[in-house]
Amino acid sequence: MDSKTIRLASPMQEDSFVDGPGVRMVIWTQGCRHHCPNCHNPQTWDTEGGTLYSVEQLQQQIRDAQLQSGLTLSGGEPFLQVEPLLEIVRTAKEKQLNIWAYSGFTYEELLADERKKRLLVQLDVLVDGKFVNELKDYRLVFKGSRNQRIIDVQKSLQSGSVILSEKDEQNQKLKEEDMINA
């Protein structure tokens, strides 16, 4: 696969309200090696599954979008398809959309891998870490299990340490309440 095509689990979703703040477009990448037990999207694991889409076609959909405030990369594992996603993210940034990604890799793992880091540094927010069924909590906002972090990527890169996004504040309050009630 080259940067002109990308393997997706489904067509780009243009109106999500649950994969980040605001009205968002979501790209559901195909292929994941994490295989988290009770994964929300196990149909996205097969790296040869899904459908090949033209990167140019997805870029045009982004250019044509009217009400969306952001783009979310999900899947599957987005960081298995860095090259085509870099092209797509570039177009989203030109449109001044905020960029989120969900990854089973941790921020630290992505930062240590030069190829994956190229995509990481383009993000506004990263929801990192594998889904852990034993830590699932339906009260959480924008993440599935308590081990996952909602990271402000740009602030983290500037500071040299992980800075949680303000979008994780409600989740942190739940954690504190749970500790008090334990």
N, C-alpha and C positions, 0 to 999 in steps of 0.2 A: 504494500500500500504506500502511495506517495502522498505528498501534501495536497494533491488535487482532489483526493477522495477521502472519505472518512466512513468507518463502519459504525452504524447506529442501530440501536434496538428498535427505534420507531422514528417517524418523522419528528422534526423539531416541534415541540409544544410551544404555542405562542401566548398562552394566557394562564400561567400558573400563579397561584396566590400562596402556595405552601412551601416552595423551594427557595425561600429567601424573601426579603421584604418587597412590597409593592407588586405590581403586575410584571411578571418575568417570562422570558423565553427560556426554555429548558432543552438542552441537548443531552439525550440519553445515549451515552456511548455504549458500544457493544464490546464485551470482553473484560473479564476480571479474574485474577488469580487468587484473590483473597478467600473466596468461598466461605464467607461468614455463615455459621449455622443460623437458620431462620432469617436469612437475608430477605429484604423487602423485594428485591428484583433478581431472583436466581436465573431467570430467563436471559439475563444479560451476561452470564458467565462465559459462554462459548465464544472464543475469539474469532471463530469462523462463522458464527451465526449472524443474525440481523441482516441489514441491507447496506450496500455501499451507496453513499450519497455524494454528490458533487459539493465540494467546499464552496465553489462559486455560487451555487444555488442557495446554500445556507447564508452566505454573505448577503445575497440579494434580499432574502427574507428579512434579515436584520435591518438592512437599509430601508426597506419598505414598511417596517413596523412603525406604528403610530403612538400607542399608549404605553408601551413597555418602558420600565425604568431600569431593568437589569437583565442579565444573562446568567443562567446557572448551568454549570457543567456537572453532570451526574452520570450515573450508569448502573452498571459496569464501573470500570475504573478509568476515568478520563486521562490519567497520567500515562496510560499505555499508548495513547495516540497524540503525543505532544505536537508533532509537526503540523498536522491539519488544524488542530485546535489553536495553535499560535496564529494562523491566518484568520480564523474565525474571530478570535478575541481581538485582534487588531481592528477588524471592522466594527466590532461592538464598542471598542474604545473611541473610535472616530465618531461614533454616534453618542458618546458620553454616557454609555450604560455602565452601571456598576457590575462587576464580575465576581461571582461566587463559584466555588467548586467544592464538591463532596469527594473525599478520597479515603480509601482504606489505609493509605500510607500516612504516617505522621508528618507533621511539618518538618521535623528534624531529618527524617529520611529523605524527603523531597529536597531539602536544602543541600544535603550531602551528595545528591546525584545531579551532576552538571546538566544533563539533558532535561530531566524533570524540573530542575530549578528554573530553566528558561521560561516555562509556563507559570510556575509558582510566582515569580516576580511580577507577572502581569495581573495577578489577582488582587481584588480588594479584600475578599474574605475567603478563608479556607475552613471547611468543616472537616477536621482530620480524625483519623483513627478508624479501625475496624469496628463494625457493629458487633457488640457483645450482648447476646440474648439475655444473659443473667443480669445485665445492667440496664435493660430496657425499661423505660419509664414514659408512659403516655403523656405525662404532664410536660415533658421537655418541648421546647420550642426550637424548630429548625435542626434538630438532631434526634437520633433514635436511641442512643444509649449514653449513660452518664460518663463513660470514659472519653467520649468525643469532645472536642473543643471547637468553639467558633472563634477563629483567630483573625484579628485585624492584620492582614499580611503586610501592608505598607508600614504600619507603626512597628511591627515586629522586626522587619528588615532594618529599619532606621535605628532601633534601640539595641539590636543584637540579641534580644531575648523575646520569648513568646508574650504577646500582649493580646488578651482576649478582647473580642469585639464587644461593643455595648449590647449587641444582639444576644449575648450570652448572659447578661445580667439577671434576667428572670430565672434562668436555669441555675445560676449560682445561688440565688435566694432560696430555691427549692432545696438545694444541697445543704444550706445552712439550717433551714427549717427541719430537715430530716435529721440532722445531727442533734439539734435541740430536743426533738421528740423521741430520740432513740433511748 
